[in-house]
Amino acid sequence: MSPTEKLAWRMPPLALPKPVRWSAGTRLGMMALRGYLILSALLLLIKAIK
């Protein structure tokens, strides 16, 4: 892209792009991260209560 095109570029509408299709590995990784987040929040809550 030329510098002029870069300055004139605008993000396409959100309805235009297709939703992302996650692979099984990516989905598993995201579930692991979600589980880690929930576990850490629970441990912080338990520590705050004690």
C-alpha angles and dihedrals in degrees: 000000000000120000090252092054091048091055092048096046117118129189113257118245114279092239091060104067119073119244116266116259109216121210120233091258093051091047091050091049092050091049089051091051091048090051091049091051093050092046093049092048090051092049091050090049092050091049091049092051093051 
